[in-house]
Amino acid sequence: MNERVVALGYENLDFLGNLGHSIAWASGDRVHIEPGNRARLDSVGSFTFEPHIRRPGGSYGYKHEDIYRFVDGRLSPL
């Protein structure tokens, strides 16, 4: 996903390269969408996709968060 962010002309502002995470009661139990994580998104009950991006060299960034889950094998926003 980070490669796609760069290909679209943006940079990820998250200091860990994170683009979202699973929804969990404790933050330590979250599975993050980050470099090196090979977990499938359908392996968790629900997850957020929240890229924090900006154009390289820009003064302002943008962050939008949506929460998703899979219903009958299809991605569904909550």
Buried (B, 14 or more C-beta within 10 A) or exposed (E): BBEEBEEEEBBBBBEEBBBBBBBBEEEEEBBBBBEEEEEEBEEBEBBBBBBBBBEEEEEEBEEEEEEBBBEEEEEEEE
